[in-house]
Amino acid sequence: MEIYGDTSGLSPSETKALQRIYRRRVPLDRLTTPELTRALVGVSHATGRQVGVLVDRSGTVDHVIIGDASKLMLPDVGRLRAGAGRLRGLRLIHTHLRNEPLSRDDLVDLTRLRLDMVVAICLAPGEERALCLYYGHNFPVPAESTESPFRTFGPIPYAKARENPAEIIATLEQEFARAARARGVTAKDGRAILVHVCDKRGAAQAEDSLRELEELARTAGVEVADRVLQVRDRVDPRYVLGRGKLEDVVIRAMQLDVETLIFDCNLRPAQANNIASMTDLKVLDRTQLILDIFAQHAETNDGKLQVELAQMRYLLPRLGQRDDALSRLTGGIGGRGPGETKLEVGRRRARERVTRLQSQLKQVSRQREQRRSRRKRTGAPTVAIVGYTNAGKSTLLNALTGSNVVAEDKLFATLDTRSRQLRLPSGRDVIVTDTVGFIRDLPKDLFAAFRATFDETRDADLLLHVVDASDPCRSEHVETTEKLLVDLGLERVPRIVVFNKCDKLPGLPGTLASRGIPISAIDPGSLEPLKRAIDERIQISYPLLRAEIPTSSRPA
């Protein structure tokens, strides 16, 4: 029978006394029993340490734990959290060496594990007997409430403890179930808390960054229950957030019935592991969230290969250690896509898979190059639409060419290039290609995996840089796109800046009108100036190009 916690320094008799505790039973209608209390108090008095048990609802002792003088470290009691409206089905009964109420560690364990109840037995000073009890349980409170999501009671003289946990737990689960129904969660991947940590220099951009993270979460199918912003002198190397703030987040997660924490940064493997161990929540970083969106939206074989390669490259350095953060990715957000069945492969097999994927993508890249060569031979210039994600690139392609490619008000709705033909006012035909959207701090694994897709723009004769004019961060979006175009070696390709979604602006700033062409992709009448601008640029570059492409050579 295993004893959990710090067993160093225990004598053989103390170890046997702890093992005998497994024989005790505690009915659900009792906070504790005299037999269990004597056993816990005896060992605690002898060792000068806290001693506790986790008891299930049948009364069986599942775990016996020994800590130090001030706290217990609970073992892993299972990765899957209780269902909506349900508690864990375990009670923690443990000793306190002094007459002290439930500690912050007790309350964090109560909330993060959704325990049925926590009971503290206080020892009489210098004596081997119980003096009094404290106990606490979770409590449903409205999301907008500032109340704590738990209730604590005590001190209660040990001899007068008459509370019935069975009745309390039954009532609580009814209340939690009612609260869950009232909340009406519709997001397919549950609820999440967004976390952004920055130093004072980054505080000004923090809200904009959180807003983008919230949009990424919505695209991934997650309901955002709350947002946490912490400004620190430096990011905590272990937990990103400070430990105390992370404990507050755990309590808030319990209050909001949240199962996922999403960090607006890229977590190191050790950080993700530490946070997951402490919170018992699924932990994702920004890269995982974007990978998940790509996994959902990849439709073609090409796109699926690229997503899997990016997933494997992200996971490879995380496969060498026991990673609690990855162990919680049992499906859903952060754990889906072509690579989800390979999360537990060894390093050697992972590297072999990466090599195979790279080989397959090279073949796909050669095929794409052949298609581009065929288009070149038709004599038709190519116009590539580039820009920040969700700027309206696919909608613009549809509006210009009368096509019907997927266009949604979501980030990264387009992962695969789409090419369609456009007849310009002069009668000349051009090929218009839609591309994958850019985003700030694009994960390097994604950039590397999708580079072949981005290369679709390498042979473009003209770029349409689409900007969401209604976005308050449009300047940063323009800067991000320009930087990535430089990384792709496309800084010398002629371009036209297109300010889209101008219909959402009460009045177009004069500075925008002077820097680009204002349009609304959902209003065909606003596109004529853009078509004329494209025509003029193409005529400058290709004055001798024949005006029309034969029908037989037009791309499908």
C-alpha positions as CSV (number, residue, x, y, z in Angstrom):
1,M,0.0,0.0,0.0
2,E,1.6,3.2,-1.2
3,I,2.2,6.2,1.0
4,Y,2.1,9.4,-1.0
5,G,4.2,12.5,-0.2
6,D,7.5,13.0,1.6
7,T,8.2,9.6,3.2
8,S,11.8,10.4,4.0
9,G,12.8,10.1,7.7
10,L,9.8,7.9,8.6
11,S,10.5,5.0,11.0
12,P,9.3,1.5,10.2
13,S,6.6,1.8,12.9
14,E,5.4,5.1,11.5
15,T,5.3,3.7,8.0
16,K,3.2,0.7,9.2
17,A,0.9,3.1,11.1
18,L,0.3,5.0,7.9
19,Q,-0.4,1.8,5.9
20,R,-2.9,0.6,8.4
21,I,-5.0,3.8,7.7
22,Y,-6.0,2.2,4.4
23,R,-8.2,-0.2,6.5
24,R,-10.4,2.6,7.8
25,R,-13.7,3.5,6.4
26,V,-15.6,6.8,6.6
27,P,-19.3,6.8,5.9
28,L,-20.5,9.6,3.6
29,D,-22.7,11.0,6.3
30,R,-19.8,11.7,8.7
31,L,-17.0,14.3,8.5
32,T,-14.7,11.8,10.1
33,T,-14.8,8.8,12.4
34,P,-13.1,8.4,15.8
35,E,-11.0,5.5,14.5
36,L,-9.7,7.6,11.5
37,T,-9.1,10.6,13.7
38,R,-7.1,8.7,16.2
39,A,-4.9,7.2,13.5
40,L,-4.3,10.5,11.7
41,V,-3.6,12.4,14.9
42,G,-1.3,9.7,16.3
43,V,1.0,9.7,13.3
44,S,0.8,13.5,13.0
45,H,1.8,13.9,16.6
46,A,4.6,11.5,16.3
47,T,6.1,12.9,13.2
48,G,5.3,16.6,13.5
49,R,3.8,16.6,10.0
50,Q,0.4,16.9,8.4
51,V,-1.2,13.6,7.5
52,G,-4.2,13.2,5.4
53,V,-6.4,10.8,3.4
54,L,-8.5,11.1,0.2
55,V,-11.8,9.2,0.8
56,D,-14.3,8.3,-1.9
57,R,-18.0,8.3,-1.5
58,S,-18.2,4.6,-0.7
59,G,-16.1,5.4,2.4
60,T,-12.9,3.7,1.1
61,V,-9.5,5.4,1.7
62,D,-8.0,5.9,-1.8
63,H,-4.8,7.7,-0.8
64,V,-2.8,8.2,2.4
65,I,-0.6,11.3,2.3
66,I,2.1,12.7,4.5
67,G,3.4,16.2,4.1
68,D,5.4,18.7,6.2
69,A,4.4,20.8,9.2
70,S,2.4,23.3,7.1
71,K,1.0,21.5,4.0
72,L,0.3,18.4,2.0
73,M,1.1,17.7,-1.6
74,L,-1.8,15.8,-3.1
75,P,-1.1,13.1,-5.6
76,D,-2.5,13.0,-9.2
77,V,-6.1,12.0,-8.7
78,G,-6.9,11.7,-12.4
79,R,-6.6,14.0,-15.4
80,L,-10.2,14.2,-16.3
81,R,-12.2,16.6,-14.3
82,A,-15.7,16.0,-13.0
83,G,-18.5,16.5,-15.5
84,A,-20.7,19.6,-15.6
85,G,-22.5,20.0,-12.3
86,R,-20.5,17.2,-10.6
87,L,-17.8,17.2,-8.0
88,R,-14.8,14.9,-7.8
89,G,-16.2,12.3,-5.5
90,L,-13.3,12.6,-3.1
91,R,-13.0,14.2,0.3
92,L,-9.7,15.3,1.8
93,I,-9.5,14.7,5.6
94,H,-6.2,15.8,7.1
95,T,-4.5,17.2,10.2
96,H,-3.4,20.7,11.2
97,L,-0.7,20.8,13.8
98,R,-2.1,24.0,15.3
99,N,-5.5,25.5,15.8
100,E,-5.6,27.1,12.4
101,P,-8.4,27.4,9.8
102,L,-8.2,26.0,6.2
103,S,-5.1,27.3,4.5
104,R,-4.8,28.8,1.1
105,D,-3.3,25.6,-0.1
106,D,-6.4,23.7,1.2
107,L,-8.7,26.0,-0.6
108,V,-6.8,25.9,-3.9
109,D,-6.8,22.1,-3.8
110,L,-10.5,22.2,-3.0
111,T,-11.3,24.3,-6.0
112,R,-8.7,23.1,-8.6
113,L,-9.7,19.4,-8.0
114,R,-13.4,20.1,-7.4
115,L,-13.2,18.0,-4.2
116,D,-16.4,17.2,-2.4
117,M,-15.0,18.6,0.8
118,V,-11.9,19.5,2.8
119,V,-11.8,18.7,6.5
120,A,-9.0,19.8,8.8
121,I,-8.5,18.2,12.2
122,C,-6.6,20.5,14.6
123,L,-4.4,18.8,17.2
124,A,-4.5,19.9,20.8
125,P,-1.2,21.6,21.6
126,G,1.2,19.1,23.0
127,E,-1.4,16.4,23.2
128,E,-2.3,13.4,21.0
129,R,-5.9,14.3,20.6
130,A,-8.2,16.3,18.3
131,L,-9.2,19.8,19.5
132,C,-11.6,21.0,16.8
133,L,-12.5,20.8,13.1
134,Y,-12.6,23.1,10.2
135,Y,-14.2,22.2,6.9
136,G,-15.0,23.8,3.5
137,H,-16.8,23.0,0.3
138,N,-17.2,24.5,-3.2
139,F,-20.1,26.8,-3.8
140,P,-21.7,28.0,-7.0
141,V,-21.7,31.7,-7.4
142,P,-22.6,33.9,-10.5
143,A,-19.7,34.7,-12.8
144,E,-20.1,38.4,-12.2
145,S,-20.0,37.9,-8.4
146,T,-17.0,38.9,-6.4
147,E,-17.8,36.2,-3.8
148,S,-15.4,33.3,-3.3
149,P,-16.5,30.1,-4.9
150,F,-16.3,28.2,-1.7
151,R,-17.6,28.3,1.9
152,T,-15.6,27.5,5.1
153,F,-16.8,26.6,8.5
154,G,-15.3,26.4,12.0
155,P,-13.8,26.1,14.4
156,I,-16.2,23.3,15.5
157,P,-15.4,21.5,18.8
158,Y,-14.5,18.0,17.8
159,A,-17.1,16.4,20.1
160,K,-19.9,18.5,18.6
161,A,-19.3,17.9,14.9
162,R,-22.6,16.7,13.6
163,E,-22.5,17.9,9.9
164,N,-23.8,15.4,7.2
165,P,-21.6,15.6,4.1
166,A,-24.0,13.4,2.1
167,E,-26.7,16.0,2.3
168,I,-24.3,18.9,1.7
169,I,-22.8,17.2,-1.4
170,A,-26.2,16.3,-2.9
171,T,-27.5,19.8,-2.5
172,L,-24.3,21.3,-4.0
173,E,-24.4,19.1,-7.1
174,Q,-28.0,20.1,-7.7
175,E,-27.0,23.8,-7.5
176,F,-23.9,23.3,-9.7
177,A,-26.0,21.4,-12.3
178,R,-28.6,24.2,-12.3
179,A,-25.9,26.8,-12.8
180,A,-24.4,24.9,-15.7
181,R,-27.8,24.6,-17.4
182,A,-28.5,28.3,-16.8
183,R,-25.1,29.2,-18.4
184,G,-26.0,27.3,-21.5
185,V,-22.5,26.7,-22.9
186,T,-22.7,26.3,-26.6
187,A,-19.0,26.3,-27.5
188,K,-17.9,22.9,-28.8
189,D,-14.7,22.9,-26.8
190,G,-15.9,24.3,-23.5
191,R,-14.8,27.3,-21.6
192,A,-11.4,28.9,-21.2
193,I,-9.6,31.7,-19.3
194,L,-7.2,33.8,-21.4
195,V,-3.9,34.8,-19.7
196,H,-1.6,37.6,-20.8
197,V,1.6,38.4,-18.9
198,C,3.9,41.3,-19.8
199,D,6.4,43.8,-18.4
200,K,5.6,47.5,-18.2
201,R,7.0,48.1,-21.7
202,G,4.3,45.8,-23.2
203,A,1.4,47.0,-21.1
204,A,0.2,49.4,-23.9
205,Q,-0.3,46.6,-26.4
206,A,-1.6,44.1,-23.9
207,E,-5.4,44.7,-24.5
208,D,-5.0,44.5,-28.3
209,S,-3.0,41.3,-27.9
210,L,-5.7,39.8,-25.6
211,R,-8.4,40.8,-28.1
212,E,-6.7,38.9,-30.9
213,L,-6.2,35.9,-28.6
214,E,-9.9,36.0,-27.8
215,E,-10.7,36.0,-31.5
216,L,-8.3,33.0,-32.0
217,A,-10.1,31.2,-29.2
218,R,-13.5,31.9,-30.8
219,T,-12.3,30.6,-34.1
220,A,-11.1,27.4,-32.4
221,G,-14.6,26.9,-30.9
222,V,-13.9,27.9,-27.3
223,E,-16.1,30.1,-25.2
224,V,-14.0,32.7,-23.4
225,A,-15.2,32.9,-19.8
226,D,-12.7,35.5,-18.5
227,R,-9.4,37.3,-19.3
228,V,-6.4,37.8,-17.0
229,L,-3.8,40.5,-17.5
230,Q,-0.8,40.7,-15.2
231,V,2.0,43.3,-15.6
232,R,5.2,42.2,-13.9
233,D,8.8,43.3,-13.8
234,R,9.6,40.0,-15.5
235,V,7.8,36.9,-16.5
236,D,7.9,34.2,-13.8
237,P,10.3,31.5,-15.2
238,R,8.3,28.7,-13.5
239,Y,4.6,29.6,-13.8
240,V,4.7,32.7,-16.1
241,L,2.2,34.2,-13.7
242,G,3.2,34.6,-10.1
243,R,2.3,31.6,-8.0
244,G,-0.2,33.6,-6.0
245,K,-1.9,35.0,-9.1
246,L,-2.0,31.5,-10.6
247,E,-3.8,30.2,-7.5
248,D,-6.4,33.1,-7.9
249,V,-6.9,31.9,-11.6
250,V,-7.5,28.4,-10.4
251,I,-10.2,29.6,-8.0
252,R,-11.7,31.7,-10.7
253,A,-11.7,28.7,-13.1
254,M,-13.7,26.7,-10.5
255,Q,-16.2,29.5,-10.2
256,L,-16.7,29.7,-14.0
257,D,-16.5,26.0,-14.6
258,V,-13.5,26.5,-16.9
259,E,-11.4,23.6,-18.0
260,T,-8.7,25.3,-20.1
261,L,-6.1,28.0,-19.6
262,I,-4.8,29.7,-22.8
263,F,-1.6,31.7,-22.5
264,D,-0.9,34.6,-24.9
265,C,2.7,33.5,-25.3
266,N,4.7,30.5,-26.3
267,L,5.3,28.3,-23.2
268,R,8.4,26.3,-22.6
269,P,7.8,22.6,-22.0
270,A,8.7,22.9,-18.4
271,Q,6.4,25.9,-17.9
272,A,3.4,24.1,-19.4
273,N,4.2,21.1,-17.3
274,N,4.4,23.1,-14.0
275,I,1.2,25.1,-14.7
276,A,-0.7,21.9,-15.6
277,S,0.5,20.1,-12.5
278,M,-0.5,23.0,-10.2
279,T,-3.9,23.8,-11.8
280,D,-5.2,20.4,-13.0
281,L,-6.4,22.3,-16.1
282,K,-5.7,21.8,-19.7
283,V,-2.9,24.3,-20.6
284,L,-2.4,25.7,-24.1
285,D,-0.1,28.4,-25.5
286,R,-0.6,30.6,-28.5
287,T,1.2,28.3,-30.9
288,Q,-1.0,25.3,-29.9
289,L,-4.1,27.4,-30.4
290,I,-3.1,28.4,-33.9
291,L,-2.1,24.8,-34.7
292,D,-5.5,23.7,-33.5
293,I,-7.2,26.2,-35.8
294,F,-5.1,25.1,-38.7
295,A,-6.0,21.4,-38.0
296,Q,-9.7,22.3,-38.0
297,H,-9.5,24.2,-41.3
298,A,-7.1,22.0,-43.3
299,E,-9.1,20.4,-46.1
300,T,-6.7,19.4,-48.8
301,N,-4.0,16.7,-48.5
302,D,-1.4,19.4,-48.9
303,G,-2.9,21.4,-46.0
304,K,-3.2,18.4,-43.7
305,L,0.4,17.4,-44.4
306,Q,1.6,20.9,-43.5
307,V,-0.4,21.0,-40.3
308,E,0.8,17.6,-39.2
309,L,4.4,18.6,-39.9
310,A,4.0,21.8,-37.8
311,Q,2.4,19.7,-35.0
312,M,5.2,17.2,-35.0
313,R,7.9,19.9,-34.9
314,Y,6.1,21.6,-32.0
315,L,5.8,18.3,-30.1
316,L,9.2,16.9,-30.7
317,P,11.1,18.8,-28.0
318,R,8.3,18.0,-25.6
319,L,8.4,14.3,-26.0
320,G,11.6,13.8,-23.9
321,Q,10.0,14.5,-20.6
322,R,6.9,13.6,-18.7
323,D,4.7,16.5,-19.8
324,D,1.5,16.9,-17.8
325,A,0.3,19.6,-20.2
326,L,0.4,17.2,-23.1
327,S,-1.1,14.4,-21.1
328,R,-4.2,16.4,-20.6
329,L,-4.7,16.8,-24.4
330,T,-7.1,14.0,-24.6
331,G,-9.0,15.4,-27.6
332,G,-10.7,18.6,-28.4
333,I,-8.9,22.0,-28.6
334,G,-5.1,21.6,-28.8
335,G,-5.3,17.9,-29.4
336,R,-7.0,17.4,-32.7
337,G,-5.9,17.2,-36.3
338,P,-3.8,14.8,-38.4
339,G,-1.2,14.5,-35.7
340,E,-3.4,13.8,-32.7
341,T,-2.8,10.0,-32.7
342,K,0.9,10.6,-32.6
343,L,1.1,12.6,-29.3
344,E,2.8,9.7,-27.5
345,V,5.2,8.5,-30.1
346,G,8.9,8.3,-29.1
347,R,11.5,10.7,-30.3
348,R,12.9,8.4,-32.9
349,R,9.6,7.6,-34.5
350,A,8.7,11.3,-34.4
351,R,11.8,12.3,-36.3
352,E,11.1,9.6,-38.9
353,R,7.6,10.9,-39.3
354,V,8.9,14.5,-39.7
355,T,11.3,13.2,-42.4
356,R,8.5,11.5,-44.3
357,L,6.3,14.5,-44.1
358,Q,9.0,16.8,-45.4
359,S,9.6,14.4,-48.3
360,Q,5.9,14.3,-49.1
361,L,5.7,18.1,-49.0
362,K,8.6,18.4,-51.3
363,Q,6.7,16.4,-53.8
364,V,3.6,18.5,-53.3
365,S,5.7,21.6,-53.8
366,R,7.1,20.3,-57.1
367,Q,3.5,19.7,-58.2
368,R,2.5,23.2,-57.3
369,E,5.5,24.5,-59.2
370,Q,4.4,22.6,-62.2
371,R,0.9,24.2,-62.0
372,R,2.5,27.6,-61.7
373,S,4.6,26.9,-64.8
374,R,1.5,25.9,-66.8
375,R,-0.2,29.1,-65.8
376,K,2.9,31.1,-66.8
377,R,2.8,29.5,-70.3
378,T,-0.7,30.8,-70.8
379,G,0.7,34.3,-70.7
380,A,-1.7,35.4,-67.9
381,P,-0.2,37.6,-65.2
382,T,-0.7,36.5,-61.6
383,V,-2.1,38.7,-58.8
384,A,-1.7,37.4,-55.3
385,I,-3.9,38.6,-52.4
386,V,-1.9,38.8,-49.2
387,G,-2.5,40.3,-45.8
388,Y,-3.3,39.8,-42.1
389,T,-5.7,37.0,-41.2
390,N,-9.4,37.9,-41.4
391,A,-8.7,41.0,-43.4
392,G,-11.3,39.8,-46.0
393,K,-9.0,38.3,-48.6
394,S,-11.2,35.4,-49.6
395,T,-14.3,37.7,-49.7
396,L,-12.3,40.0,-52.0
397,L,-11.4,37.0,-54.3
398,N,-15.1,36.0,-54.5
399,A,-16.2,39.6,-55.2
400,L,-13.5,40.1,-57.9
401,T,-13.9,36.8,-59.8
402,G,-17.5,35.8,-59.0
403,S,-16.2,32.6,-57.4
404,N,-17.5,30.9,-54.2
405,V,-14.5,30.0,-52.1
406,V,-15.0,29.6,-48.3
407,A,-15.0,33.1,-46.7
408,E,-15.8,33.3,-43.0
409,D,-15.5,35.9,-40.3
410,K,-12.9,33.9,-38.6
411,L,-9.1,33.8,-38.4
412,F,-7.4,31.4,-40.8
413,A,-10.5,30.4,-42.6
414,T,-8.3,29.9,-45.6
415,L,-5.3,27.5,-45.4
416,D,-5.0,26.4,-49.0
417,T,-4.4,28.6,-52.0
418,R,-7.2,29.2,-54.4
419,S,-6.7,30.6,-57.9
420,R,-9.5,32.1,-60.1
421,Q,-9.6,34.1,-63.3
422,L,-10.5,37.9,-63.5
423,R,-11.4,39.8,-66.6
424,L,-10.0,43.4,-66.2
425,P,-11.7,46.5,-67.7
426,S,-9.2,46.5,-70.6
427,G,-10.3,43.0,-71.5
428,R,-7.1,41.4,-70.3
429,D,-7.4,38.2,-68.1
430,V,-5.3,37.7,-64.9
431,I,-5.1,34.9,-62.4
432,V,-6.0,36.0,-58.9
433,T,-4.7,33.8,-56.0
434,D,-5.9,33.8,-52.4
435,T,-3.3,32.9,-49.8
436,V,-3.0,32.0,-46.1
437,G,-3.3,35.0,-43.8
438,F,-0.5,36.3,-41.7
439,I,-0.5,36.9,-38.0
440,R,1.9,38.5,-35.5
441,D,4.5,36.2,-34.0
442,L,3.6,33.5,-36.5
443,P,4.9,30.3,-35.0
444,K,8.1,29.4,-36.7
445,D,7.1,25.7,-37.1
446,L,4.0,26.9,-39.0
447,F,5.9,29.3,-41.1
448,A,8.4,26.6,-42.0
449,A,5.6,24.0,-42.8
450,F,3.6,26.5,-44.8
451,R,6.4,28.1,-46.6
452,A,5.6,26.2,-49.8
453,T,2.1,27.6,-49.7
454,F,3.4,31.1,-49.1
455,D,5.8,30.6,-52.1
456,E,2.7,30.6,-54.3
457,T,3.2,34.4,-54.2
458,R,6.8,34.2,-55.2
459,D,6.0,34.2,-58.9
460,A,3.2,36.8,-58.6
461,D,3.4,39.9,-60.8
462,L,1.4,42.0,-58.4
463,L,0.4,41.8,-54.7
464,L,-2.8,43.1,-53.3
465,H,-2.0,43.8,-49.7
466,V,-5.5,43.8,-48.0
467,V,-5.8,45.6,-44.7
468,D,-8.9,45.6,-42.4
469,A,-9.4,49.4,-42.2
470,S,-11.9,49.0,-39.4
471,D,-9.4,47.3,-37.1
472,P,-7.8,49.7,-34.6
473,C,-4.6,47.7,-34.9
474,R,-4.3,48.1,-38.6
475,S,-0.9,49.8,-38.5
476,E,0.5,46.8,-36.6
477,H,-1.1,44.4,-39.0
478,V,0.5,46.3,-42.0
479,E,3.9,46.1,-40.2
480,T,3.5,42.4,-39.5
481,T,2.6,41.6,-43.1
482,E,5.4,43.7,-44.6
483,K,7.9,42.0,-42.3
484,L,6.7,38.5,-43.4
485,L,6.9,39.5,-47.0
486,V,10.5,40.5,-46.5
487,D,11.1,37.1,-44.9
488,L,9.6,35.5,-48.0
489,G,11.8,37.6,-50.3
490,L,8.8,39.4,-51.8
491,E,9.7,42.9,-50.8
492,R,10.4,43.9,-54.5
493,V,7.2,42.6,-55.9
494,P,4.9,45.5,-56.9
495,R,1.9,45.9,-54.7
496,I,-1.3,47.8,-54.2
497,V,-2.5,48.5,-50.6
498,V,-6.3,47.8,-50.3
499,F,-8.2,49.1,-47.3
500,N,-11.1,46.7,-46.9
501,K,-14.2,46.9,-44.7
502,C,-14.4,50.7,-45.1
503,D,-18.2,50.3,-44.8
504,K,-17.6,49.8,-41.0
505,L,-15.9,53.1,-40.6
506,P,-18.0,56.3,-39.9
507,G,-15.6,58.2,-42.1
508,L,-12.5,57.1,-43.9
509,P,-9.4,58.9,-42.5
510,G,-7.7,61.0,-45.2
511,T,-4.4,59.3,-44.5
512,L,-5.8,55.9,-45.5
513,A,-7.3,57.2,-48.8
514,S,-3.8,58.6,-49.7
515,R,-2.0,55.4,-48.9
516,G,-4.2,52.9,-50.7
517,I,-7.5,52.1,-52.3
518,P,-10.6,52.0,-50.0
519,I,-13.2,49.3,-50.7
520,S,-15.8,47.1,-49.2
521,A,-15.5,43.6,-50.5
522,I,-19.2,43.0,-49.9
523,D,-20.1,46.0,-52.1
524,P,-19.3,45.2,-55.7
525,G,-19.7,48.8,-56.7
526,S,-16.7,49.8,-54.6
527,L,-14.3,47.5,-56.5
528,E,-14.1,49.4,-59.8
529,P,-11.3,51.7,-58.7
530,L,-9.4,48.6,-57.6
531,K,-9.9,46.8,-60.9
532,R,-8.7,49.9,-62.8
533,A,-5.6,50.1,-60.6
534,I,-4.8,46.5,-61.2
535,D,-5.2,47.0,-64.9
536,E,-2.9,50.0,-64.9
537,R,-0.2,48.2,-63.0
538,I,-0.4,45.1,-65.2
539,Q,-0.2,47.3,-68.4
540,I,2.9,48.9,-67.1
541,S,4.6,45.6,-66.4
542,Y,3.2,43.8,-69.5
543,P,2.6,46.3,-72.2
544,L,2.9,43.7,-75.0
545,L,0.9,41.0,-73.3
546,R,-2.0,39.8,-75.4
547,A,-5.2,41.0,-74.0
548,E,-7.0,37.7,-73.7
549,I,-6.2,34.2,-72.6
550,P,-7.6,31.4,-74.8
551,T,-10.5,29.6,-73.1
552,S,-8.8,26.2,-73.5
553,S,-5.8,27.3,-71.4
554,R,-7.7,28.9,-68.6
555,P,-7.0,27.3,-65.2
556,A,-9.7,25.3,-63.6
